[in-house]
Amino acid sequence: MSGANLWRIWGFLRPYWPSLLLILAAVGVAAGLGLIPPLLVRPIIDRAIAGADRDLLAWLAGGLIAAALAAGFVGVLRSYLNTLVSQRIMFDLRMQMYTRLQAQSLRFFTEARTGELMARLTSDVAGIDTVISGTLVSILSNTLILTTTLVAMVALDWRLTVIALSLLPWLIVPTLTVGNVRRRLRARRQQQSATVNSFMAETLGVSGLVLIKTFTRERDTLRRFTTEARELMRVQIREALVGRWYFMLLGLVTSGGPAVIYFAGGLDVIAGALSVGTIVAFVALLGRLYGPATDLMSLHVDVVTSAAYFERIFEYLDLQPDIVDAPDARELADVEGHIAFERVTLEYVPGHPALREVSMEVLPGQLVALVGPSGAGKTSATYLIPRLYEATSGRVLVDGRDVRQVTMESLRRQIGYVTQETFLFHASVRDNLLIARPDATQAQLEHACRTAQIHHVIESLPRGYDTVAGERGYRLSGGEKQRLAIARIVLKDPRILLLDEATASLDTHSERAVQAALSAVMAGRTTIVIAHRLSTVLAADQILYFEGGRIVERGTHADLLALNGRYAQLYEQQFAAKGDVAAPGLRDR
């Protein structure tokens, strides 16, 4: 891990330095208490038992119990502080990542996989919990234990200490290689886990599930999921088993060390140079030498592999939004609703423009319809007004001000957007409405819903406004969801309305109900309507016909019929060939 990343990790730890100091103090106390039992072994054997001193034996045994109790209490305190700090740091990371993702433009989310985003926010952040709550404290704890143990061992017998230390290199040699391999496998596991999460999000979501069932693709989906899940299992197995020979060697050294000490020390006891209590105490301390040394080597592996988590997290924390407020951006206030495009070009992919030097003007209070074939650039034009995308060249103006020179929040407060497929959160109808205006009263909610002609439907629901709408609103019909979306617009009360195929997927009855609701909402507001059904736009003040990213015709319905061009052909296809009379539009004149 680079020094820069280590410094960034310290930046997350720094706000909690008082708790970290308490943890450090608890670690030090625990290390000292851990020395008491091994050191009491020698007087128990050499003095209390050998001297048949019952009182001393009782005191020394009581000391062992007291040391164990004290160590237990200190351990509980350390665990509490440890968990508190680690959870707060994870909370900070999640908040920063979520805030950074929320700041990204629509372009980022159209290119990213939902499962990948979820994996970064959940499993990656959860993965560093072990590092923060366990690894860092374990490093401090094991270092202190190792240091104090060495001091105590030297005090008991320096020659046995040299023998014990001579075995340590066998614990260190393979560590770097094993750590690098596990790091690569950890990164691979996280990537595969994100792939599995993305697949589950797509296939277990309502829309994906309906598609799979209606096309009877359950077996194919299951086969693909089996393949991805098996690959994840394979990587996890490799990660879990990597270095198994190394850890077998660790076990051999930690088990063989006491045997060597018993042999070498036993010879000294036979020669009368050492007491039995000294050897027993030394072997008890040996566990406090090899145990922390082994843990430190293992922790090194964990630290190296945890770098994959931090790198993935920092990759998202370093994301720079491609659409931001200008340094001198000002609030957009007292909006009249005058919209203008000046030679606007938009490229989703460089060299492939979705809009080509589009110029248009919408006066305050006008209804302007955008028509044309799919992929002609109509929706792309509406994306540019609230800056969901940024124009590649040209300018988009609202009341004569470039949208890039006003704050996005103040701009979007003035815009109401209704799409073909209304999204509703898995929450109550009330909560879905309050998204538009969190401080709205019940009376204001009911007024908005009456205006949108949805109040009577909500009242008939089992719990009225407190009824859960269901994921993506699947407990409501298409027309009901659209009218609920219109009610949100009424609550928001914007000056500009953008209606993208708002009635395209509705039946005739629902379409008329939604059109009636929209007519009430559009009064006095600047409105841009995208529609394939010309019956919804016949009364527009201006109709713009898009084709190939350009406006190729513009005018009123009568003007464009007289022009006898593409719009007239579209009208002929929809109405004249059937002998139908056009239905009233959104704004019945």
C-alpha positions in Angstrom: 0.0 0.0 0.0 1.3 3.4 -0.9 2.3 6.0 1.6 -0.4 8.3 0.3 -3.1 5.7 1.0 -1.7 5.0 4.4 -2.0 8.7 5.1 -5.6 8.7 3.9 -6.4 5.8 6.2 -4.9 7.7 9.1 -7.2 10.6 8.1 -10.2 8.4 8.9 -8.7 7.4 12.2 -7.6 10.8 13.4 -11.0 12.1 14.5 -11.2 9.3 17.0 -7.7 9.7 18.6 -9.0 9.9 22.2 -10.7 6.5 21.9 -7.5 5.2 20.1 -5.4 6.3 23.1 -7.8 4.5 25.5 -7.5 1.4 23.3 -3.7 1.7 23.4 -3.8 2.0 27.2 -6.1 -1.0 27.5 -3.7 -3.0 25.2 -0.8 -2.0 27.5 -2.6 -3.0 30.6 -3.6 -6.3 29.1 -0.1 -7.1 28.0 1.2 -6.5 31.6 -1.6 -8.6 33.1 -0.8 -11.4 30.7 2.7 -11.7 32.1 1.5 -12.4 35.6 0.4 -16.0 35.3 3.6 -17.3 33.7 5.7 -15.4 36.2 3.7 -16.8 39.1 4.3 -20.4 37.9 8.0 -20.4 39.1 7.3 -19.4 42.8 4.3 -21.8 42.8 6.5 -24.7 41.8 9.9 -23.8 43.4 8.7 -22.2 46.6 5.0 -23.0 47.4 4.9 -26.6 46.3 8.5 -27.5 46.9 8.4 -25.8 50.3 5.0 -27.1 51.3 3.9 -23.5 52.0 0.1 -23.7 51.9 -0.4 -20.0 52.6 1.9 -18.9 49.9 0.2 -21.4 47.5 -3.2 -19.9 48.3 -2.0 -16.3 47.7 -0.3 -17.2 44.4 -3.3 -19.2 43.2 -5.5 -16.2 44.1 -3.1 -14.0 42.2 -3.7 -16.2 39.1 -7.5 -15.8 39.4 -7.3 -12.0 40.0 -5.0 -11.6 37.0 -7.5 -13.5 34.8 -10.5 -11.5 36.0 -8.7 -8.2 35.5 -7.5 -9.2 32.0 -11.1 -10.2 31.2 -12.5 -6.8 32.2 -9.8 -5.0 30.3 -10.5 -7.2 27.2 -14.3 -6.3 27.4 -13.4 -2.5 27.5 -11.0 -2.8 24.7 -13.5 -4.8 22.6 -16.2 -2.1 23.2 -13.9 0.8 22.2 -12.6 -1.2 19.3 -16.0 -1.9 17.9 -17.2 1.7 18.5 -14.3 3.2 16.6 -14.4 0.7 13.7 -18.2 1.1 13.2 -17.9 4.9 13.2 -15.1 4.8 10.6 -17.2 2.4 8.4 -20.1 4.9 8.8 -17.8 7.7 7.7 -16.6 5.8 4.7 -20.1 4.8 3.6 -21.3 8.4 4.0 -18.4 9.7 1.9 -18.9 7.1 -0.8 -22.7 7.6 -1.0 -22.2 11.3 -1.1 -19.6 11.0 -3.9 -21.8 8.6 -5.9 -24.8 10.9 -5.5 -22.9 13.7 -7.0 -22.2 11.8 -10.2 -24.1 12.7 -13.4 -26.6 10.4 -15.1 -23.9 9.3 -17.5 -22.0 7.6 -14.7 -25.0 5.5 -13.6 -25.9 4.5 -17.2 -22.4 3.1 -17.6 -22.1 1.5 -14.1 -23.6 -1.8 -12.8 -25.9 -1.5 -9.9 -24.5 -4.6 -8.3 -21.0 -3.2 -8.5 -22.1 0.0 -6.7 -23.8 -2.0 -4.0 -20.7 -4.2 -3.6 -18.5 -1.1 -3.1 -20.9 0.3 -0.5 -21.5 -2.9 1.4 -19.0 -5.7 1.1 -15.9 -3.5 0.4 -16.6 -1.3 3.4 -17.5 -4.3 5.6 -14.2 -5.9 4.5 -12.1 -3.2 6.2 -13.9 -3.8 9.5 -11.5 -6.6 10.2 -8.6 -4.3 9.5 -9.8 -1.5 11.7 -11.3 -3.4 14.5 -8.9 -6.3 14.6 -5.7 -5.8 12.6 -4.6 -2.4 13.9 -5.3 -3.3 17.5 -3.7 -6.7 17.1 -0.5 -5.1 15.8 -0.3 -2.9 18.8 -1.3 -5.7 21.2 1.0 -8.3 19.8 3.9 -5.9 19.6 3.5 -5.0 23.3 3.1 -8.6 24.3 6.2 -9.6 22.2 8.3 -6.9 23.8 7.2 -7.5 27.4 7.6 -11.3 26.9 11.1 -10.9 25.6 12.1 -8.8 28.6 10.6 -11.4 31.0 12.3 -14.3 29.2 15.7 -12.6 29.3 15.2 -12.1 33.0 14.5 -15.8 33.5 17.3 -17.1 31.3 19.1 -15.4 28.4 20.5 -18.6 27.0 17.0 -20.2 26.6 15.8 -16.9 25.1 18.5 -17.1 22.3 17.4 -20.7 21.5 13.7 -19.6 21.3 14.6 -16.6 19.1 16.6 -18.8 16.7 13.4 -20.5 15.6 11.6 -17.2 14.6 13.1 -16.9 11.1 11.1 -20.0 10.1 8.0 -17.9 10.8 9.0 -14.9 8.7 10.5 -16.2 5.4 7.3 -17.2 3.4 5.2 -14.3 4.5 5.7 -11.8 1.6 5.0 -14.3 -1.2 1.8 -15.6 0.5 0.6 -12.0 1.2 0.9 -11.0 -2.5 -0.9 -14.1 -3.7 -3.8 -13.5 -1.2 -4.0 -9.9 -2.2 -4.5 -10.7 -5.9 -7.1 -13.4 -5.0 -8.9 -10.9 -2.6 -9.2 -8.4 -5.5 -10.5 -11.2 -7.8 -13.0 -12.3 -5.2 -14.4 -8.8 -4.8 -14.7 -8.4 -8.5 -16.5 -11.7 -8.9 -18.7 -10.9 -5.9 -19.7 -7.7 -7.6 -20.6 -9.6 -10.8 -22.8 -12.0 -8.9 -24.5 -9.1 -7.0 -25.1 -7.3 -10.3 -26.6 -10.5 -11.9 -28.9 -11.0 -8.8 -30.0 -7.3 -8.9 -31.0 -7.6 -12.5 -32.7 -11.0 -12.4 -34.4 -10.7 -9.0 -35.7 -7.2 -9.6 -39.4 -7.0 -10.6 -38.8 -5.9 -14.2 -36.0 -8.5 -14.8 -38.1 -11.3 -13.2 -41.1 -10.5 -15.3 -39.0 -10.6 -18.5 -37.4 -13.9 -17.5 -40.7 -15.6 -16.6 -42.6 -14.4 -19.7 -39.9 -15.6 -22.0 -39.5 -18.8 -19.9 -35.8 -18.2 -19.4 -35.6 -19.5 -15.9 -33.3 -22.5 -16.7 -30.9 -20.3 -18.8 -30.8 -17.7 -16.0 -30.1 -20.4 -13.4 -27.3 -21.9 -15.5 -25.7 -18.5 -15.9 -26.0 -17.8 -12.1 -24.6 -21.3 -11.4 -21.6 -20.5 -13.6 -20.9 -17.1 -11.9 -21.5 -18.5 -8.4 -19.3 -21.4 -9.0 -16.5 -19.1 -10.1 -16.9 -17.1 -7.0 -16.8 -20.3 -4.9 -13.6 -21.4 -6.7 -11.9 -18.0 -6.0 -13.0 -18.1 -2.4 -11.6 -21.6 -1.9 -8.3 -20.6 -3.4 -8.1 -17.6 -1.2 -8.9 -19.6 1.9 -6.4 -22.3 1.1 -3.5 -20.2 -0.2 -0.4 -20.5 2.0 -1.7 -23.6 3.8 1.8 -25.1 3.7 3.1 -21.9 5.2 0.7 -22.1 8.1 1.5 -25.7 8.6 5.1 -24.6 9.1 4.0 -22.1 11.6 2.2 -24.8 13.6 5.3 -27.0 13.4 7.5 -24.3 14.8 5.1 -23.2 17.6 4.7 -26.9 18.6 8.4 -27.8 18.3 9.7 -24.8 20.2 8.6 -26.1 23.7 10.2 -29.5 22.9 13.5 -27.8 22.2 13.3 -25.7 25.4 12.4 -28.7 27.5 15.4 -30.6 26.1 17.9 -27.8 26.5 16.5 -26.6 29.8 16.1 -30.1 31.1 19.8 -30.7 30.6 20.5 -27.6 32.8 18.1 -28.8 35.4 19.9 -32.2 35.5 23.2 -30.3 35.8 21.7 -28.2 38.7 22.0 -24.9 36.7 18.2 -24.3 36.5 15.1 -25.0 38.6 12.1 -26.9 37.3 9.9 -23.8 38.0 12.1 -21.7 35.7 11.7 -24.1 32.8 7.9 -24.4 33.2 7.6 -20.6 33.5 9.8 -20.1 30.4 7.7 -22.6 28.3 4.5 -20.7 29.5 6.1 -17.5 28.2 7.1 -19.2 25.0 3.5 -19.2 23.9 3.4 -15.5 24.4 6.4 -15.2 22.1 5.4 -17.5 19.2 1.7 -16.6 19.4 2.2 -12.9 18.9 5.0 -13.5 16.4 2.7 -15.8 14.4 -0.2 -13.4 14.6 2.0 -10.5 13.4 3.1 -12.6 10.4 -0.5 -13.5 9.7 -1.6 -9.9 10.2 1.0 -8.8 7.6 -0.8 -11.1 5.2 -4.2 -9.6 6.2 -2.8 -6.0 5.9 -1.5 -6.7 2.4 -4.8 -8.4 1.3 -6.9 -5.5 2.8 -5.1 -3.1 0.5 -7.5 -4.4 -2.2 -10.5 -3.2 -0.2 -9.0 0.2 0.4 -7.9 0.6 -3.2 -11.5 -0.1 -4.4 -12.9 2.3 -1.9 -10.5 5.1 -2.7 -11.2 4.5 -6.4 -14.8 5.6 -5.8 -13.9 8.3 -3.3 -11.6 9.8 -6.0 -14.4 10.0 -8.6 -14.9 13.5 -9.9 -18.4 14.4 -11.0 -18.4 15.5 -14.6 -21.2 18.0 -13.9 -20.6 20.4 -11.1 -21.6 24.0 -10.1 -19.4 26.7 -11.5 -17.3 28.5 -8.9 -19.3 31.7 -9.5 -22.7 29.9 -10.0 -25.7 31.9 -8.7 -29.2 31.0 -7.5 -31.9 30.9 -10.2 -34.8 32.8 -8.7 -38.1 34.4 -10.0 -38.2 32.1 -13.0 -40.5 32.9 -15.8 -39.8 29.7 -17.9 -38.1 31.1 -21.0 -36.0 28.2 -22.5 -33.6 28.5 -25.3 -31.1 26.2 -27.1 -28.3 27.9 -29.0 -26.6 25.5 -31.4 -26.5 22.7 -28.9 -24.6 19.4 -29.6 -24.6 16.5 -27.2 -22.4 13.4 -27.5 -22.8 10.4 -25.2 -19.9 8.8 -27.0 -17.3 11.0 -28.6 -17.8 11.3 -32.3 -21.4 10.1 -32.2 -23.7 13.1 -31.5 -27.2 12.5 -30.2 -28.0 16.2 -30.8 -26.5 18.2 -33.7 -26.4 22.0 -33.3 -30.0 22.2 -32.1 -31.5 25.7 -31.7 -35.0 26.3 -30.3 -36.9 28.7 -28.1 -39.8 28.1 -25.7 -41.5 31.2 -24.4 -42.9 31.5 -20.9 -46.2 29.6 -20.5 -45.9 27.9 -23.9 -46.6 24.3 -24.7 -44.0 22.9 -27.0 -44.2 19.3 -28.4 -41.2 17.3 -29.5 -42.1 14.6 -32.0 -40.2 12.2 -34.3 -38.9 8.7 -34.5 -37.3 6.9 -31.5 -33.6 7.8 -31.1 -34.1 11.2 -32.8 -32.8 13.1 -29.7 -36.0 14.3 -28.1 -35.3 12.9 -24.6 -31.7 13.9 -24.9 -32.9 17.5 -25.4 -34.9 17.4 -22.1 -31.9 15.9 -20.2 -29.9 19.1 -20.9 -32.4 21.5 -19.3 -32.0 20.2 -15.7 -28.3 19.3 -16.5 -28.7 15.6 -16.1 -26.2 15.6 -19.0 -23.9 18.5 -20.1 -24.0 19.8 -23.6 -20.9 19.0 -25.6 -21.1 22.4 -27.3 -23.6 25.3 -27.5 -25.7 26.8 -24.7 -28.9 26.0 -22.9 -30.5 29.1 -21.4 -33.3 29.5 -18.8 -34.6 33.1 -18.6 -31.5 34.2 -20.6 -29.0 32.6 -18.2 -26.7 29.7 -19.1 -27.7 26.7 -17.0 -24.0 26.2 -16.3 -23.8 29.5 -14.5 -26.6 28.8 -12.0 -26.6 26.3 -9.2 -28.0 22.9 -10.1 -30.2 22.8 -7.0 -31.9 26.1 -7.7 -32.3 25.1 -11.4 -33.9 21.7 -10.6 -36.2 23.2 -8.1 -37.9 25.0 -11.0 -38.3 21.8 -13.1 -40.9 19.1 -12.9 -40.1 15.9 -14.8 -42.7 13.1 -15.6 -41.3 10.1 -17.5 -43.0 7.3 -19.3 -42.3 4.9 -16.4 -42.9 6.4 -13.1 -40.6 5.2 -10.3 -42.1 4.7 -6.8 -40.0 3.7 -3.8 -41.0 0.7 -1.7 -42.6 3.0 0.8 -46.1 4.5 1.6 -47.9 6.6 -0.8 -47.5 9.5 1.6 -43.7 9.1 1.6 -43.6 8.9 -2.2 -45.5 12.2 -2.4 -43.4 13.9 0.3 -40.3 13.5 -1.9 -41.6 16.5 -3.8 -42.2 18.6 -0.6 -41.1 17.1 2.7 -43.0 19.7 4.8 -46.4 19.2 3.0 -49.4 18.9 5.2 -52.2 16.3 4.8 -54.4 19.0 3.3 -51.8 19.9 0.7 -51.3 16.2 -0.1 -55.0 15.8 -0.7 -55.2 18.9 -2.8 -52.4 17.8 -5.0 -53.9 14.3 -5.4 -57.3 15.8 -6.2 -55.7 18.0 -8.9 -54.1 14.9 -10.3 -57.4 12.9 -10.1 -55.8 10.2 -7.9 -57.2 11.1 -4.4 -60.2 8.8 -4.7 -57.9 5.9 -5.7 -55.6 6.5 -2.7 -58.6 6.7 -0.4 -59.8 3.3 -1.6 -56.4 1.6 -0.7 -56.3 -0.5 2.5 -54.5 2.1 4.5 -55.1 5.2 2.4 -52.1 7.4 2.2 -50.2 5.1 4.5 -50.5 2.1 2.1 -47.2 0.8 0.9 -46.9 1.4 -2.9 -44.7 -1.7 -3.5 -41.4 -1.8 -5.3 -41.5 0.5 -8.2 -45.2 1.0 -7.6 -46.3 -2.5 -8.9 -49.3 -2.4 -6.6 -50.7 0.5 -8.7 -51.7 0.5 -12.3 -49.8 2.5 -14.9 -52.3 5.3 -15.0 -52.4 5.5 -11.3 -48.7 5.7 -11.0 -48.6 8.5 -13.6 -51.2 10.5 -11.7 -49.3 10.0 -8.5 -46.2 11.4 -10.3 -48.4 14.3 -11.4 -49.5 14.9 -7.8 -45.8 15.2 -6.9 -45.4 17.8 -9.5 -48.3 19.8 -8.1 -46.7 19.6 -4.7 -43.4 20.8 -6.1 -45.0 23.6 -8.0 -42.2 24.2 -10.7 -42.3 26.8 -13.4 -41.1 24.3 -16.1 -42.6 20.9 -16.9 -40.9 18.2 -18.9 -43.2 15.4 -19.9 -41.4 12.5 -21.6 -43.9 10.0 -23.1 -46.1 10.5 -20.0 -49.1 8.7 -21.6 -47.4 6.4 -24.1 -47.9 3.1 -22.3 -51.4 3.8 -21.0 -54.8 2.5 -22.2 -57.3 5.0 -23.6 -59.2 5.4 -20.3 -56.0 6.0 -18.3 -54.6 8.3 -21.0 -57.6 10.5 -20.8 -57.4 10.6 -17.0 -53.7 11.5 -17.1 -54.3 14.1 -19.8 -57.0 15.7 -17.7 -54.7 15.8 -14.7 -51.8 17.2 -16.8 -54.0 20.0 -18.3 -54.8 21.3 -14.8 -51.1 21.2 -13.9 -49.8 22.8 -17.1 -51.8 26.0 -16.7 -49.5 28.9 -16.6 -46.4 26.8 -16.8 -43.8 26.4 -19.6 -44.2 22.8 -20.8 -42.2 20.6 -23.1 -44.0 17.4 -24.1 -42.4 14.4 -25.9 -45.0 12.1 -27.4 -45.4 9.6 -30.2 -49.2 9.9 -30.0 -50.0 13.1 -31.9 -53.4 13.3 -30.2 -51.6 14.5 -27.0 -49.9 17.5 -28.7 -52.3 18.8 -31.4 -52.9 22.0 -29.4 -49.2 22.8 -28.8 -48.1 26.4 -29.4 -45.1 24.9 -31.3 -44.3 21.4 -32.6 -40.6 20.5 -33.2 -40.0 17.4 -35.4 -36.7 15.7 -34.5 -34.8 13.4 -36.8 -31.2 12.3 -36.6 -30.5 14.6 -33.7 -31.7 17.7 -35.6 -34.9 19.7 -35.7 -36.0 19.3 -39.3 -39.5 20.9 -39.0 -41.1 23.4 -36.7 -44.4 25.2 -36.4 -48.0 24.7 -35.2 -50.1 21.6 -36.1 -51.7 23.5 -39.0 -48.4 24.9 -40.2 -46.8 21.5 -40.4 -49.8 19.9 -42.1 -49.6 22.6 -44.7 -45.9 22.0 -45.1 -46.8 18.4 -46.1 -43.5 17.1 -44.8 -42.4 14.4 -42.2 -44.9 15.6 -39.6 -47.8 15.5 -42.1 -46.7 11.9 -43.1 -46.7 10.9 -39.4 -50.1 12.4 -38.9 -51.4 10.7 -42.0 -50.1 7.3 -40.7 -51.8 7.8 -37.3 -55.1 9.3 -38.2 -56.0 9.9 -41.8 -55.4 6.3 -42.9 -57.9 5.1 -40.4 -60.4 7.9 -41.1 -60.2 9.0 -37.5 -60.7 12.5 -36.1 -57.9 13.7 -33.9 -58.7 13.6 -30.2 -58.4 16.8 -28.1 -54.9 17.5 -27.0 -53.3 18.2 -23.6 -54.5 21.8 -23.8 -58.0 21.8 -25.2 -58.6 25.0 -27.1 
